[in-house]
Amino acid sequence: MVEVTVAKLGIDSSTNSYVVILQEKDGTRLLPIWIGQPEAESIVVHMNNMKRERPLTHDLCKSLITGLGGSLRRVQITKVQKNTYYAELHVQRGEGLVQIDARPSDSIAIALRLSAPIFAQESLLTAVADDDEGSDSSVSSSGLPAPTDPDVLNAEQLKEHLERLRPEDFGKFHL
């Protein structure tokens, strides 16, 4: 397992899906994970220290873990099968350690709230291609897409995009 951090949030223009880009701590390898709009919003809310009138689901999870006397020791993104990523929350309560199956997007949002480290299976990380001395203008010195990349949004831009969404942007729902 390799420790990773949340490097960027963006929108994949080919699918109009949100993507969280994890980067190995003190390294350049990346792990992009496509996530839903609620999880993207939850991550942005926390990263920007925004307060909501009512707690989001991930705030509730934080309260449940701590309220029951537990602590989140770590999150592990363990595998991908049939284009689905898997993760585990490692919660310690007293002497016991419980591994809880969870989606990576939820796990990341909860880990951020509890300041827990995030780890990814090494085989999931992708090396960033270097183009002769790093001359590729689409990649910044950190190995991440340059800020001018139209498909990558910084946290503030993503927050603004999410705030502009209207119910009709999500299509029709039938009960």
C-alpha positions as CSV (number, residue, x, y, z in Angstrom):
1,M,0.0,0.0,0.0
2,V,1.1,3.5,-0.9
3,E,0.0,6.6,0.9
4,V,-1.9,9.1,-1.3
5,T,-3.4,12.5,-1.0
6,V,-6.2,14.3,-2.8
7,A,-4.5,16.3,-5.5
8,K,-7.3,17.6,-7.7
9,L,-11.0,17.4,-8.4
10,G,-12.2,17.8,-11.9
11,I,-14.8,16.8,-14.6
12,D,-14.2,14.2,-17.2
13,S,-15.5,15.9,-20.3
14,S,-16.0,12.6,-22.2
15,T,-18.5,11.4,-19.5
16,N,-19.4,14.6,-17.7
17,S,-18.5,12.7,-14.5
18,Y,-16.5,14.0,-11.6
19,V,-13.1,12.6,-11.0
20,V,-10.9,12.8,-7.9
21,I,-7.2,12.5,-8.6
22,L,-5.1,11.0,-5.8
23,Q,-1.4,11.4,-5.9
24,E,1.2,9.3,-4.1
25,K,2.5,11.2,-1.1
26,D,6.0,12.6,-2.0
27,G,5.7,11.1,-5.5
28,T,4.2,11.6,-8.9
29,R,2.1,8.6,-9.6
30,L,-1.7,9.2,-9.8
31,L,-4.9,7.3,-9.2
32,P,-8.0,8.9,-10.9
33,I,-11.3,7.7,-9.5
34,W,-14.6,8.7,-11.1
35,I,-17.1,9.7,-8.4
36,G,-20.7,11.0,-8.1
37,Q,-21.8,14.6,-7.7
38,P,-22.7,14.3,-4.0
39,E,-19.3,12.9,-3.1
40,A,-17.6,15.6,-5.2
41,E,-19.6,18.2,-3.4
42,S,-18.9,16.7,0.0
43,I,-15.1,16.7,-0.7
44,V,-15.2,20.3,-1.9
45,V,-17.2,21.4,1.1
46,H,-14.7,19.9,3.5
47,M,-11.6,21.1,1.5
48,N,-12.9,24.7,1.5
49,N,-14.0,24.6,5.2
50,M,-17.5,25.4,4.2
51,K,-20.3,24.9,6.8
52,R,-23.7,23.6,5.8
53,E,-26.9,24.3,7.7
54,R,-27.3,20.5,8.2
55,P,-24.6,17.8,8.3
56,L,-23.9,15.9,5.1
57,T,-23.8,12.1,5.1
58,H,-20.0,12.1,5.5
59,D,-20.3,14.4,8.5
60,L,-22.8,11.9,10.0
61,C,-20.3,9.1,9.4
62,K,-17.7,11.1,11.2
63,S,-20.0,11.7,14.1
64,L,-21.0,8.0,14.3
65,I,-17.4,6.8,14.3
66,T,-16.3,9.3,17.0
67,G,-19.5,9.1,19.0
68,L,-19.2,5.4,19.3
69,G,-15.7,5.8,20.7
70,G,-13.9,4.8,17.5
71,S,-11.2,6.4,15.4
72,L,-10.5,6.1,11.7
73,R,-7.0,4.7,11.5
74,R,-6.8,4.6,7.7
75,V,-8.6,4.2,4.4
76,Q,-7.4,1.6,1.9
77,I,-8.3,1.6,-1.8
78,T,-7.8,-2.1,-2.4
79,K,-8.7,-3.1,-5.9
80,V,-10.7,-2.4,-9.1
81,Q,-13.0,-5.1,-10.6
82,K,-15.1,-4.5,-13.7
83,N,-14.4,-0.8,-13.6
84,T,-15.5,-0.6,-9.9
85,Y,-13.1,0.5,-7.2
86,Y,-13.2,-1.0,-3.7
87,A,-12.1,0.5,-0.5
88,E,-12.1,-0.2,3.2
89,L,-12.4,2.0,6.3
90,H,-10.2,0.7,9.1
91,V,-11.9,1.8,12.3
92,Q,-10.4,1.2,15.7
93,R,-12.5,1.0,18.9
94,G,-10.6,0.0,22.0
95,E,-8.5,-3.0,21.2
96,G,-10.6,-4.0,18.2
97,L,-10.0,-3.0,14.6
98,V,-12.9,-3.3,12.2
99,Q,-12.5,-3.2,8.4
100,I,-15.6,-1.8,6.7
101,D,-16.3,-2.2,3.0
102,A,-17.0,1.2,1.4
103,R,-16.9,3.1,-1.8
104,P,-13.6,5.0,-2.4
105,S,-15.4,8.3,-2.8
106,D,-17.2,8.0,0.5
107,S,-14.0,6.7,2.2
108,I,-12.1,9.7,0.9
109,A,-14.7,12.2,2.1
110,I,-14.7,10.6,5.6
111,A,-10.9,10.3,5.8
112,L,-10.6,14.0,5.0
113,R,-13.0,14.9,7.8
114,L,-11.2,12.7,10.3
115,S,-7.7,13.6,9.1
116,A,-7.0,9.9,8.5
117,P,-4.4,8.7,5.9
118,I,-5.5,7.3,2.6
119,F,-3.6,4.4,1.1
120,A,-3.9,2.8,-2.4
121,Q,-2.8,-0.6,-3.7
122,E,0.4,0.1,-5.5
123,S,-0.8,-1.6,-8.7
124,L,-3.6,0.9,-9.0
125,L,-1.2,3.9,-9.3
126,T,-0.3,5.2,-12.8
127,A,2.9,6.9,-13.6
128,V,2.7,10.3,-15.2
129,A,4.4,10.2,-18.6
130,D,7.4,12.5,-18.9
131,D,8.1,14.0,-22.3
132,D,11.9,14.6,-22.5
133,E,12.8,16.6,-19.5
134,G,9.2,17.3,-18.5
135,S,8.5,19.6,-21.5
136,D,4.9,18.4,-21.8
137,S,2.9,21.7,-21.2
138,S,-0.2,19.8,-20.2
139,V,1.5,18.5,-17.0
140,S,2.7,20.8,-14.2
141,S,5.9,20.3,-12.2
142,S,3.9,18.4,-9.7
143,G,3.0,15.8,-12.3
144,L,-0.7,16.9,-12.4
145,P,-2.6,18.4,-15.3
146,A,-1.7,22.0,-15.7
147,P,-4.2,24.5,-14.4
148,T,-4.9,25.6,-18.0
149,D,-6.3,22.1,-18.8
150,P,-10.0,22.8,-19.5
151,D,-11.1,19.5,-18.0
152,V,-9.5,20.1,-14.6
153,L,-11.1,22.4,-12.1
154,N,-9.6,23.7,-8.9
155,A,-11.7,23.3,-5.7
156,E,-13.1,26.8,-6.1
157,Q,-14.1,26.3,-9.7
158,L,-15.7,22.9,-8.9
159,K,-17.6,24.5,-6.0
160,E,-18.9,27.2,-8.3
161,H,-20.0,24.6,-10.9
162,L,-21.8,22.6,-8.3
163,E,-23.6,25.6,-6.9
164,R,-24.9,26.5,-10.5
165,L,-26.4,23.1,-11.0
166,R,-30.2,23.0,-11.2
167,P,-32.5,20.0,-10.6
168,E,-33.2,19.7,-14.3
169,D,-29.5,19.2,-15.0
170,F,-29.9,15.7,-13.5
171,G,-32.6,14.5,-15.8
172,K,-36.0,13.3,-14.9
173,F,-36.6,11.0,-12.0
174,H,-39.7,8.7,-11.8
175,L,-41.1,7.4,-8.6
